[in-house]
């Protein structure tokens, strides 16, 4: 349920970003140039693609990257994550839109010259969908990278980049499909563009979360207290738990929890819970007070104040450890 919840929220906020991005593109990006030459028109068209891509990418990145802070109701974390998401999303969106448009222009032109097919024919449509997918994968990569930069986590950077690239490719393919349908129907393409961008944002958000969840080495799940049912990945060498706005695992509304209550540190494949000076009675693992630090095992119950969490290792790591512990065959 925790994974489904994470994917759901990322998909919803990504879709919202795509919808707002399409609206902004309709206001600022889709203008008709009164160019007097083909050179001026092509130059304007390229700038239009860059501007539109930057608007779309910036808004999608703004929502997708900051979704965790929105769920935590943390203003400080939101400001940091949203800044990274919007900035890198704009860069990735501009490059993705321009690259996808150039690839599609080349594919359609080459196909028409060789076979006389139109841009909406079956073969050409598949090629343009591929080109748009490759272009928008840059946007997904940029959004995934911005999550890693904002979290200062190499693991989140790599997993997010991979998941974002996959989501951007799938979303770009579907975007081009809807765009081609608008052209085929001869109707206004605003609705189809908006629908394609909504799906693009949802794909980037959901697949980025799915890939990160599949590769995360460990996590803690809240069993009781603030954000009950929420699962927090442990993707950094040291993850801070407490009431501080910048905490990686923000535990608000419980005054028994210190602002920087404890830290979960990763040393090779071992995880340690380190008490940062909080009362030992308010820092427990399996109901044992912890004054300094303790090594965590899969399934351990961590209690900070009144909040109870469960430490979880990824199943693949558990299986690897089990194999290593087996006696060698003689």
C-alpha positions in Angstrom: 0.0 0.0 0.0 2.9 2.4 0.8 4.3 1.9 -2.7 0.9 2.3 -4.4 0.4 5.5 -2.3 3.8 6.9 -3.4 3.2 6.1 -7.1 -0.3 7.5 -6.9 0.7 10.9 -5.4 3.6 11.2 -7.9 1.3 10.4 -10.8 -1.4 12.9 -9.6 1.1 15.7 -9.1 2.9 14.9 -12.3 -0.4 15.0 -14.2 -1.3 18.3 -12.5 2.1 19.7 -13.6 1.4 18.5 -17.2 -2.0 20.2 -17.2 -0.7 23.5 -15.9 2.2 23.3 -18.3 -0.1 22.9 -21.3 -2.1 25.9 -20.1 1.0 28.0 -19.8 2.2 26.8 -23.2 -1.1 27.8 -24.7 -0.7 31.3 -23.3 3.0 32.0 -23.8 4.3 29.4 -26.2 1.8 28.9 -29.1 2.0 32.2 -31.0 1.9 32.5 -34.7 4.8 34.4 -36.2 4.3 36.9 -38.9 7.7 36.0 -40.4 8.6 37.2 -43.8 11.1 34.5 -44.6 11.5 30.8 -44.0 14.7 31.5 -42.0 12.8 33.8 -39.6 10.0 31.3 -39.3 12.3 28.4 -38.5 14.2 30.5 -35.9 10.9 31.6 -34.3 9.7 28.0 -34.3 12.8 26.8 -32.6 12.5 29.5 -29.9 8.8 28.6 -29.5 9.7 25.0 -28.9 12.4 25.9 -26.4 10.1 28.3 -24.5 7.2 25.8 -24.5 9.4 22.9 -23.4 10.9 25.0 -20.6 7.4 26.0 -19.3 6.1 22.4 -19.4 9.3 20.9 -17.9 9.5 23.5 -15.2 6.0 23.0 -14.0 6.1 19.2 -14.1 9.5 19.2 -12.3 8.1 21.7 -9.8 5.3 19.4 -8.8 6.9 16.0 -9.1 10.1 16.8 -7.2 8.3 18.6 -4.4 5.6 16.0 -3.8 7.3 14.5 -0.8 7.6 17.9 0.9 3.9 18.7 0.1 2.9 15.4 1.8 5.1 16.3 4.8 3.7 19.8 5.0 7.3 21.1 5.2 7.7 24.6 3.8 11.5 24.7 4.0 11.9 21.3 2.2 9.2 22.3 -0.3 11.2 25.5 -1.2 14.4 23.6 -1.7 12.9 20.7 -3.7 10.7 22.9 -5.9 13.6 25.1 -6.8 15.7 22.2 -8.0 12.7 20.6 -9.8 11.6 23.7 -11.6 15.2 24.7 -12.6 16.4 21.4 -14.0 12.9 20.6 -15.3 13.0 23.8 -17.5 16.4 22.8 -18.9 15.3 19.2 -19.6 12.0 20.3 -21.0 13.6 22.8 -23.4 16.1 20.3 -24.7 13.4 17.5 -24.8 10.9 19.6 -26.8 13.5 20.8 -29.2 15.1 17.4 -29.8 11.8 15.7 -30.2 10.5 18.3 -32.6 13.7 18.1 -34.7 13.7 14.3 -34.8 10.0 14.3 -35.8 10.6 16.9 -38.5 13.5 14.9 -40.0 11.5 11.6 -39.8 8.4 13.0 -41.4 10.3 14.8 -44.1 12.5 11.8 -45.0 9.5 9.4 -45.0 7.4 11.7 -47.2 10.3 12.2 -49.7 10.9 8.4 -50.0 7.4 7.0 -49.9 5.1 9.9 -50.2 3.4 8.9 -46.9 1.8 11.6 -44.7 2.8 12.4 -41.2 -0.2 10.5 -39.8 0.3 7.2 -41.7 1.0 4.1 -39.6 4.8 3.7 -40.3 5.6 7.4 -39.9 3.4 7.7 -36.8 5.4 5.0 -35.1 8.7 6.7 -35.9 7.5 10.1 -34.7 6.3 8.5 -31.5 9.7 7.1 -31.0 11.4 10.4 -31.7 9.1 12.3 -29.3 9.7 9.6 -26.7 13.5 10.0 -27.0 13.1 13.8 -26.8 10.9 13.8 -23.7 13.1 11.2 -22.0 15.6 14.1 -21.5 12.9 15.9 -19.5 12.3 12.8 -17.3 16.0 12.4 -16.7 16.3 16.1 -15.7 13.5 15.7 -13.2 15.0 12.5 -11.8 18.4 14.1 -11.5 16.9 17.1 -9.7 15.4 14.8 -7.1 18.8 13.4 -6.4 20.5 16.8 -6.2 17.8 18.2 -3.9 18.1 15.2 -1.6 21.9 15.1 -1.8 21.6 11.4 -2.5 23.6 9.5 -5.1 21.2 6.6 -5.0 18.2 8.8 -5.5 20.1 10.6 -8.3 20.7 7.3 -10.2 17.3 5.7 -9.6 15.5 8.9 -10.2 17.3 9.5 -13.5 16.5 6.0 -14.7 12.9 6.1 -13.7 12.4 9.6 -15.1 14.0 8.6 -18.4 11.6 5.6 -18.7 8.6 7.8 -17.7 9.6 10.5 -20.1 9.9 8.1 -23.0 6.6 6.4 -22.3 4.9 9.7 -21.8 6.5 11.2 -24.9 5.2 8.3 -27.0 1.7 8.8 -25.7 1.9 12.5 -26.1 2.8 12.2 -29.8 -0.1 9.7 -30.2 -2.6 12.2 -29.0 -1.0 15.0 -31.0 -1.3 12.9 -34.2 -4.9 12.1 -33.4 -5.6 15.9 -33.2 -4.1 16.4 -36.6 -5.9 13.4 -38.1 -9.3 14.6 -36.8 -8.7 18.1 -38.2 -9.9 19.6 -34.9 -8.3 22.0 -32.5 -5.2 20.3 -30.9 -5.4 22.1 -27.6 -7.4 19.4 -25.9 -5.2 16.6 -27.3 -2.0 18.4 -26.4 -3.3 19.0 -22.8 -4.3 15.3 -22.6 -0.9 14.2 -23.8 1.0 16.4 -21.4 -1.2 15.2 -18.5 -0.2 11.7 -19.3 3.4 12.7 -19.8 3.5 14.2 -16.3 1.8 11.2 -14.8 4.2 8.8 -16.5 7.3 10.7 -15.3 6.0 11.0 -11.8 4.7 7.4 -11.4 7.6 5.6 -13.1 10.2 7.6 -11.3 8.6 6.7 -8.0 8.3 3.0 -9.0 11.9 2.6 -10.1 13.2 4.3 -7.0 11.0 2.1 -4.8 12.3 -1.0 -6.6 15.9 -0.2 -6.0 15.9 1.5 -2.6 18.1 -0.4 -0.2 16.0 0.1 2.9 13.1 2.2 4.3 11.2 2.9 7.4 7.4 2.7 7.6 5.3 4.6 10.1 3.1 2.3 12.0 1.7 4.8 14.5 1.7 8.6 14.8 2.3 11.4 12.3 1.9 10.2 8.6 0.8 6.7 9.7 1.2 4.3 6.8 3.9 6.5 5.1 7.1 4.8 3.9 10.3 6.8 3.8 13.2 5.4 1.7 16.7 5.4 3.2 18.8 6.5 0.2 21.4 8.7 1.9 24.4 7.7 3.9 22.8 9.5 6.9 19.0 10.2 7.2 17.9 12.7 9.9 14.7 11.9 11.8 13.0 14.7 13.9 10.7 17.7 14.0 13.1 19.9 12.0 11.7 21.3 8.7 14.8 20.0 6.9 14.7 16.5 8.4 14.7 13.7 5.8 12.0 11.9 7.9 9.9 14.8 9.3 7.9 13.8 12.4 5.8 16.7 13.4 3.1 17.2 16.0 4.8 15.2 18.7 6.6 17.4 21.2 8.4 14.4 22.7 10.4 14.2 19.5 13.4 16.6 19.3 14.1 18.6 16.1 17.1 16.5 15.3 16.2 13.5 17.3 18.1 10.7 15.7 20.0 9.7 12.5 19.9 6.4 10.6 23.4 5.9 9.2 24.4 3.4 6.5 27.9 1.8 6.9 28.4 -0.6 4.0 25.3 -2.8 4.2 24.7 -2.2 7.9 22.3 0.4 9.2 22.8 2.2 12.6 20.3 4.2 14.6 22.2 7.0 16.3 20.7 9.0 19.1 21.5 12.7 18.7 21.3 13.6 22.4 17.5 12.9 22.8 16.3 11.2 26.0 16.9 7.5 25.8 13.4 6.7 27.1 12.0 8.5 24.0 14.4 6.7 21.6 13.6 3.0 21.6 14.3 0.0 19.3 12.2 -3.1 20.0 11.2 -1.3 23.3 14.8 -1.1 24.4 16.0 2.5 25.3 18.9 3.7 23.1 21.3 6.2 24.6 24.0 6.1 21.9 23.5 3.9 18.9 22.4 0.4 17.8 22.6 -1.7 14.7 19.2 -2.2 13.0 17.9 -5.5 11.7 15.1 -6.1 9.2 11.7 -5.7 11.0 13.0 -3.8 14.0 10.4 -1.4 15.6 11.8 2.1 16.2 9.9 4.4 18.6 10.7 8.1 18.8 8.4 9.8 21.2 4.9 8.4 20.4 5.7 7.6 16.8 6.4 3.9 16.0 8.1 2.9 12.8 9.4 -0.4 11.3 12.8 -0.7 9.7 12.7 -2.6 6.4 15.5 -4.0 4.2 14.9 -4.7 0.6 14.1 -8.3 0.0 17.0 -8.8 -2.5 19.5 -7.8 0.1 18.0 -10.2 2.6 18.3 -13.1 0.1 21.9 -12.1 -0.6 22.8 -12.2 3.1 21.0 -15.5 3.5 23.0 -17.1 0.7 26.3 -15.8 2.2 25.4 -17.2 5.6 24.9 -20.8 4.2 27.8 -23.2 4.9 29.9 -24.1 1.9 29.3 -27.4 0.3 31.9 -30.0 1.0 
